[in-house]
Amino acid sequence: MSAHELYGLTRVINAHGTYTPLGVSRSAENVRRAVCEALSDFFVIDELQATASGVISKLTGARAGAVVHCTSAGVSLAVAATMTGHSIEKIRALPDTAGMSNRVILPAGHAVDYGHPIVQDIRLAGARPVLAGFEDACSIDQLEESMSVDRAACLLLVSSRLTRGEPIPMREAVSSAHRHGLPAIIDGAAQDMRIDELLATGADLLIVSAQKYLAGPTAGLVLGDPELVGAVRAQEKGIGRSMKATKEGILGALAALTDRKDFDLADWRNRQEQKVLEFVRHAGRLPGVSASVDPDKAGMPFPRACLAIDPTSAGMDAASLVEKLRAGEPSIWVMLSGDTQGTLVLELVPLEAEEIGIILSRLASILVR
Ligand SMILES: *Cc1c(COP(=O)(O)O)cnc(C)c1O
């Protein structure tokens, strides 16, 4: 009996992307098996993490790696590591940062909210976020200006649907941090397909989610400088206790990363495009719907389907359509575009043909009268 049957849980078709309130992603057979096997056994966790570091290095080219509970934990622990290094006194003192440099610079447009404000991940370690520049733009000069006082680290995010303002040239931003003697941390949560490119910026630590497009169990991968990665691990004697990776998280994440070896990006990208094109061709025939293929503006290698709703011919606005999709059985979750009111955005990456068919027939049953 499935958990849905056993507990009477809502069945969901998730066209909302790698969305935490819906369980993020679907893991493949290899990953599920690794998690399942890990659960029935014991491990020397330090040895498991050391092995994880080796596997992560071999597969990504990073100099070292560790697994933590999630990306959010990775941000707090990376910030903590830059403040404490390996000092056990400092590690045990956090979030009290007396006697430590505790200011963390981030460009104002990178102070995103992915369900909670990212600056809270910084504050959780006891550090104080300092926003550089303006929300709509932060120049390298503005970034450097904020670095000229006593600072602990610089945190940068990869441009995405969440960040605001002009994209910041990452390589230059990392170099400025280094000129001021600051380590640079990159939060690349959803960017597991661009690990090479992000490591090449020279960042000291890169944090990537294991459960977003990598489709592993909930975990965060912290990659980069061996000293700092070691200091991240050392936080387990302090605030990191509540952010530790589980054995099944570590082994599942490694299985997901290992599966990436055989990943054919060109073929995958092509299949994602076809899936969206086909969906858009059908959805565009519905009354009140103008359907289009929307490439990801921040460079993720797949498009999404956009359905602009004309309330007069559709008989309802986009927000009501989103509600009606969600209220049905199974419950269908799509995004409502924030900038152009009246547009549904669907991410089809994890969906099977049958589920896409259900979305189309639900849309038809709501819109065709
Ligand atoms: C999703 C996301 C996170 C949080 O990831 P978790 O693994 O759920 O903690 C952090 N930063 C960014 C930019 C994200 O998109």
The ligand as a Gaussian input file, in Angstrom:
#p B3LYP/6-31G(d) Opt

LIG

0 1
 C       16.338000      25.964000      -2.885000
 C       17.368000      26.946000      -2.522000
 C       17.983000      26.898000      -1.269000
 C       17.550000      25.947000      -0.193000
 O       17.784000      24.624000      -0.512000
 P       17.469000      23.493000       0.592000
 O       18.287000      22.346000       0.106000
 O       16.003000      23.270000       0.544000
 O       17.921000      24.005000       1.894000
 C       19.000000      27.790000      -0.997000
 N       19.385000      28.701000      -1.897000
 C       18.805000      28.796000      -3.121000
 C       19.289000      29.826000      -4.086000
 C       17.776000      27.923000      -3.467000
 O       17.205000      28.007000      -4.675000

